[in-house]
């Protein structure tokens, strides 16, 4: 089999990563229930369900999807998803969590299309969301350190 075809085993591997990310979202929401504003909590719970559904669909939709001449590798998809999942285990800021989960959903949605440019863009968006969530927050203007 070509290295540029997403095989059933690889689709299952990615689906597992997305499912684990959804679990990480749910775990953080429950752990930080009182600290997360009600609207953000509801949005995160909705995004968690969407991510679970995409993970489930991925195992049947992605089999045999061409990864367009190797422009995007399974390893980069897997690495970006794992990085996001790990970040979700530690991030408390609800808006940052929403950004990461939204980017994960964007990535999960591009995979079955086989659109390499879409996947590359989605991986970049996910990496950016994780990086932004992990960046130290700047003190308010005029605040002396």
Secondary structure, DSSP 8 states (H G I E B T S, - for coil): --TTEE-HHHHHHHHHHHHHHHHHHHHHHHHTTTTS-HHHHHHHHHHHHHHHHHHHHHHHHSTTEE-GGGTS-HHHHHHHHHHHHHHHTT---HHHHHHHHHHHHHHHHHHTTT-HHHHHHHHHHHHHHHHHHHS-----TT---
